[in-house]
Amino acid sequence: MAKDYKIFISHSWAHHDDLLSLRKLLNSRGYFNVEFTEASKDVPINSPNATYIKAKLRAKIQNSHIVLALAGVYASHSDWMPWELDTAKSYGTPIIGIIPWGQERISSQVLTRSVVDVGWNTESIVNAIRNYAK
């Protein structure tokens, strides 16, 4: 029986299509069961209160087996991604950097916090999740 993984994907809302593509890639992989725990444009945390949003995200990250961080250079310009990654580290939740398709450079915000960085390849991502998830 395949293990179920709770995965939080740290991403930039300006690059929502990358999030959707990564979810689709993982959902299409046979014998690999995932539940996505992040907030997204599709299921946002509707509040102007940053403290409330952080509390909700903190719980989602803490209850995840692993955090995938979309490592495009735009991550270096995000206010939320470094906070999400630092929160994951504080809970001992491993972080895998996912290098978006076609990217040659990755964000130092992800690179300095990840246990491993992998390319946009289904098997590379799935193997990293299986090797590092708590």
C-alpha positions in Angstrom: 0.0 0.0 0.0 1.4 3.4 -1.0 2.1 6.0 1.7 0.0 9.2 1.7 2.0 12.4 1.8 0.9 15.7 3.1 2.7 18.3 1.0 2.9 22.1 1.5 4.0 23.9 -1.6 5.6 27.3 -1.0 5.0 29.4 -4.0 4.5 32.9 -5.3 0.9 33.8 -6.0 2.1 35.7 -9.1 3.2 32.3 -10.5 0.0 30.3 -9.7 0.4 28.3 -12.9 3.6 26.8 -11.6 1.7 25.6 -8.5 -1.1 24.1 -10.6 1.5 22.4 -12.9 3.4 20.9 -10.0 0.1 19.6 -8.4 -0.9 18.0 -11.7 2.5 16.4 -12.1 2.3 14.8 -8.7 -1.3 13.8 -8.9 -0.7 12.0 -12.2 2.0 9.8 -10.7 0.7 6.3 -10.1 1.2 4.7 -6.7 1.9 8.1 -5.1 -0.8 9.6 -2.9 -0.7 13.3 -2.0 -2.7 15.8 -0.1 -1.8 19.4 -0.7 -2.0 21.6 2.4 -0.9 25.1 1.2 -3.2 28.0 0.7 -3.6 29.1 -2.9 -5.7 31.4 -5.1 -8.2 28.6 -5.4 -8.5 28.1 -1.6 -7.1 31.3 0.0 -7.1 32.3 3.7 -9.4 35.2 3.5 -8.2 37.7 6.0 -6.3 41.0 5.9 -4.8 40.1 9.3 -1.2 38.8 8.8 -1.1 37.3 12.3 -4.2 35.2 11.6 -2.8 34.1 8.2 0.5 33.1 9.7 -1.2 31.1 12.4 -3.2 29.2 9.7 -0.1 28.7 7.5 2.0 27.6 10.6 -0.6 24.8 11.3 -0.6 23.7 7.7 3.2 23.6 7.6 3.5 21.8 10.9 1.1 19.1 9.8 2.9 18.5 6.5 5.4 15.7 5.8 7.4 17.9 3.6 7.5 21.4 2.0 8.2 21.8 -1.7 9.5 25.3 -2.6 9.2 26.5 -6.1 12.7 27.8 -6.6 12.3 30.3 -9.4 14.1 33.6 -9.0 10.8 35.2 -8.1 11.0 33.4 -4.7 13.7 36.0 -3.8 11.1 38.7 -4.2 8.3 37.1 -2.2 7.5 38.4 1.3 5.8 35.1 2.3 8.1 32.4 0.9 11.1 33.0 3.2 8.7 33.1 6.2 7.1 29.8 5.1 10.5 28.2 4.7 11.8 29.4 8.0 8.7 28.2 9.7 9.2 24.8 8.1 12.8 24.7 9.3 11.6 25.6 12.8 9.3 22.6 12.9 11.9 20.3 11.4 9.8 19.9 8.2 12.2 19.1 5.3 12.3 21.5 2.3 12.9 20.4 -1.2 13.7 23.0 -3.8 11.8 22.5 -7.1 13.6 24.1 -10.0 10.8 25.3 -12.5 11.1 24.0 -16.0 13.5 26.1 -18.1 15.1 27.9 -15.1 18.9 28.0 -15.0 19.2 30.0 -11.7 17.3 29.4 -8.5 16.4 31.6 -5.6 19.0 31.9 -2.8 15.9 32.1 -0.5 15.2 28.4 -1.4 18.8 27.2 -2.0 19.9 28.2 1.5 17.0 26.4 3.2 16.5 23.3 1.2 17.8 19.8 2.0 18.0 19.1 -1.8 17.1 20.8 -5.0 15.7 18.9 -7.9 14.7 19.7 -11.5 11.2 19.7 -12.9 11.0 15.9 -13.3 8.3 13.7 -11.9 10.7 10.9 -10.7 13.3 13.3 -9.3 10.6 15.0 -7.2 8.9 11.8 -6.1 12.2 10.2 -5.1 13.2 13.3 -3.1 9.8 13.3 -1.3 10.2 9.6 -0.5 13.7 10.1 0.8 13.2 13.3 2.9 9.6 13.4 4.1 9.2 13.1 7.9 
